[in-house]
Amino acid sequence: MGMRTPYCFAAGIYPCCPKELANINILISGDGSFNDDKIYPFLCPDDFLRVAAFQGSHKFDLPYGIKRAGFIACRRCVVVGNGGVLRNKTLGEKIDSYDVIIRMNNGPVIGYEEDVGRRTTFRLSYPESIFSDPIHYDPNTTVVLIVFKPRDLKWLWEILGGQKVSAKGFWKRPALKMIYKSSQIRILDPSITRKTAYEWLHFPTRFPKKEKPKHPTTGLIAITLAFHICHEVHLAGFKYDFADRNSSLHYYGNETMSQMMQNEYHNITAEQKFLKKLIDKNFVVNLT
């Protein structure tokens, strides 16, 4: 099954969006065209026909971007990071006002509504970071699985098929039960992750044997996705205080920046420089 790169947009044709976004196709590779009928970040049209044939019917919920009910003339999106900078910012009501709200990993909503809002359109996760406690279940959320390794797909197959889930091959214990319905699960097109790593952050395709291989954070992958499905992208919770190792890493919990600075699998410095470029060029609006 071949993968197709999602179409990019030329925001200049949408008068409701900032003028600065007219040049976004310089930053985002692609043909510069935008058509809501041709956004396939999760399931390509060929896949839809194959699944419909397998099911013997085309009468099932279609992925976001294919069904016309998802059309909005100017889709305003906010990508909500998990950064401690969100603490006491009372941005919840503003965040909930966006058409699409993208969250990531196990950043909670319950108990933090005043700062981060209540609604979630998409939640990007991988097996080790997806919610497993039913208290976090949201029937209106689409969970987008980021696949980093073949074991991630096997995990999804096992957990959705009601099989015994093996925890081997993961950097920490993955979820052993799925709190979401199978209709709420999507698999992110790997080209989104690839674009983030190699075109945006310019990671090498091979790392020296003595160096830990780097991969983008879920947050930056979420921003890449947002550029492919939104006309206007705003950010919240993506600022880190590197000067204070004891500052809060997340808007929840007690982890500090010292834990992030010890992480060998992400290049946070490179990501922060890239985000600064996006903000300085007015490609995104930073709420924090």
Protein Blocks (a to p, Z undefined) as FASTA:
>chain_A
ZZdddddddfklmmkbcfklmmmmmmmgcehiacfklccfkbcfklmmmmmmmnopabdc
ddehjamklpcfbacdddddfbfklgonlpmmmmmmpmbdcdehjbdfehplmmnojbdf
bdcddfklgcfbfklpcfkbccddddfbfklmmmmmmmmnopacdfehiabdcdfbdfbd
fklpccddfklmmmmmmmmnopafbdcfklccddddfklmmmmmmmmmcfbdcdehiacc
fklmkbcfbfgdjbdfklmmmpmkbcfklmmmmmmmmmmnopaccfZZ
